[in-house]
């Protein structure tokens, strides 16, 4: 079985399990992390369906006066767009809710990046939805990188990985933060 085939099979299983076990939760636990508190600019995303919810944390970032950048797919890449909390400045493209407006060209001041994941392993490698967008975007973003997963989606099993996969600095469930040794 190739790595790509193994990842595809694992991804399908993880999606099924997420739907079966889904319990709505918030991820406010990350709001007290020093990396989040010290970041003036944060990249996050707008969650959908059974993804870990970003509603509360995105609102908290804005309330705290942080610059919030949300992803928008542009071809095979993610571009980041500043969002001020105005729901009318979001549009749904397929399943994704994306911001409307000009893309940020300079992301050097990003202090933290919130990433979606289906699973995160003990080395900080994440399995996403399979488009590779975050694997292409993460190397170009400075700052602390943390993935959000539901309880039970942190795994001690090593996830299938490829050369382009990027490890995270930390993972969060609704009740805990796990930092990876780097």
N, C-alpha and C positions, 0 to 999 in steps of 0.2 A: 504494500500500500504506500503510495507516495505521500509526502507531507501535505500536499494540496488536497488529496483525497481524504486523508485523515482529518484535516482541519474542517473540511466540508461536512463529513459525517459527525464530528464532534459538535460543530455549530448547530446542525439540525437537532441533535439530541438536546443540547443546552436550551435551544428555543422552546422545544416541547416541555422540558422540565420547568422552565421559567413560567410558562402559561399555567401549568398544573399547580405550581406552588405560590403563585403571585399573591402577595399581601401588600396593599398600598402602604408606603412608609415615607418618611422624610429623611433627609440626609444632613440635618442641621448639625450633626456631630462635627462636621468639617469646619464649621464657622469659628470654632475656638482654636484651630490649628494656627501656630505662629506664622506659617507660610501663607495662609489665607489672610490673617490679620495684617500682615506686613505688605501684602500685594496691593498696589494701587490699580493695576489692570489685571483682569481675570478673563481667560477664555473659558466659556462654558458651552452649553448646548440646551436646546429645548427638547425635553424628553417626550416620548410618545408611547402609547399602549402600555406594556408592562415593563418598560425601561425604568430604572431608578429615577425617581422624580427629581427634577431640578427646579420646580416651581418655587418652592420656599427659599432655596439657597440663592437663586437668581434675584429674587425680590430683596433678600437680605443684602446681597452685594450692592445693589442699587441704593438701598436705604442707607448703607454705610458710605456712600459717595464714591464707590469704586467704578472704574471704567469697565463696562461689561462688553466683551466681544463674543458674538455668536457666529457659528459656522454657516457658510452657504456654499453649496457644491457648484463649482465652475469647471465643467469638463471632468477631468480626473483628479482635480485638486480641490482643497478647501480654501476659501478665502474668508477672512474674518471681517465682520461688520459690527460697528458699535451699535448697541441697542440701549435705549433709555427707559424701557418698560412699557412703551406705548404699543398695545396689542395691535393697533391698526398698521404698525410698521413690521408686521410679520405676515408671511404668506405660506400656505401649505403647498409643497411640491411633492407629489406622491405621498409618502408617509411622513416626510420631514417638514417641520415648521422652520422656515428660514427667514432671516431679517431682510428687509428692503433697505437699500441705501448704498452709498459708496463703500467699497472695500478699503480696509485699513492697509496701507502700504508698509508702514513701519510698525513691527511688532516687538521691537527691542525692549520695550518697557513691560512686557507681560511677566507677571510675577508668579502666576499659578495657572495651570491648565486642568480643567475638569473634563475627563474623558468617559464616554460610555464603554461598557464591556459586557459580554455575556458571561465570562469567567476570567479570573485572574489567578495565576499560579504563585507558588512560594518564591519565585525569582522575580516577580513583578511583571511577567509577560501577560498580556491581555489577549483575549480572543474577542474580536469585534464581530460585526455583522457580515464581513467578508468583502467589502468594497476596497479596503486598503487605504481609505482616505486619511485616517488618523496616522497610520504608519508613514505615509508620505508627509503629513503635516508636522508631526511631533519633532523631527530633527531641526526644523526651522524655527521652533518656538523655545525661547529661554524659559526659565522658571520651573517651579515644582510641578510635577505631573502626577495627578491622582486619578484613579479610576473608581467609578461608582458601581457597586454590585449589590444585589440583595443578599440577605443572610443565606448561607449555604452555597454561595457562588464563588467564594474563595476556596481554592483547592490545593491540596498538597501534591496532587498528581501534576507532573510536568506536562504542560500543554504542547501540542504540536507547534513547532515554530519554523520560520524560514529566516533567511539572512536579513531581510528587510524589517523584521519585527523589532519593535522598540520597547524596552522594559520601562515600566513606570517607577516613580519614586515611592508611591504609596497606593493603598487601596482603602476604600471606605465602604462599610456596610451601614445600615441605619444606627447601629450601636457601637461601632468601633472603627479605629484607624489602625491599619497595619503599615508600618514603614519597612521598606526593603533595604537591605544593606548594600550600599554603593559607595 
